[in-house]
């Protein structure tokens, strides 16, 4: 009799444990980017991958850019794709937030991120904000300050950061980084300052390899592309080439005491999604606020240099301009 009771007690404990393994419910804001459908398929698609176990995309608010044709034109098709993965389409962000534990803010138009993110912050939901975190440096600073006001962990990143080769370079496994030249496509979007909409992939790759500490920037441009040169405080030089005409490729070269090392290119979204899901569990961002803001400062300084015929612009000068813009944005939410 005792053995039978012990057996039933063990079964009860097992069933209780299984029941207690709560699925983390994810909501998506913005079905105007391929990231939304790729992440949903990786999480909900019945993959054998263990990293997505315990997560489920349960709801999505589709909008999303309403003025960038290349973005809003995707929304009807992407709605059908995520619905096929069991995702409920909801009419508002407020309704989405009632149904989820955490948020993928995927809206492709960075100009909408501050307004949408604040709604998420007020609801107390942890949030990943896809690139660009905002359309401008001012947006980026304001978003981080509002996240801190509501005590909400956030981060933003290009998938290029987590390419395994780039993480090896970042961690010093391939030698000390003496400098780096990185490149990516630069697709001009008139609603966003240069690089913020797409060239950010290559800028983030450069920062993954070099780390923070850039002090000044200058830029040369033509209709074929752009070269931005950054000087770091320790004397290292890093460059970003934005490719406007030519092969749509990602990568670069890092220089170490042992020689030149290839910088990794695009290898899919899974490497980024792993980081996002870990972040949702731990609340610990894999990238600091300071690094993301410096990336946007680098891009702001490059734009200022272009406007002034290649003048060397200090990062501090660019940051202060972005800071003033952020203060104006934040005032609207006080």
Secondary structure, 3 states (H helix, E strand, C coil): CHHHHHHHHHHHHHHHHHHHCCCEEEEEECCCCHHHHHHHHHHHCCCCCCCCCCEEEEEEECCCCCCCHHHHCCHHHHHHHHHCCCCEECCCHHHHHCCCCEEEECCCCHHHHHHHHHHHHHCCCEEEECCCCCCCHHHHHHHHHHHHHCCCCEECCCHHHHCHHHHHHHCCCCCCCCEEEEEEECCCCCCCCCCCCCCHHHHHHHHHHHCCCEEEEEEEEECCEEEEEEEECCCCEEEEEEECCCCCCCEEEEEECCEEEEECCCCCCHHHHHHHHHHHHHCCCCCCHHHHHHHHHHHHHHHHHHHCCCCCEEHHHHHHHHHHHHHHHHHCCC
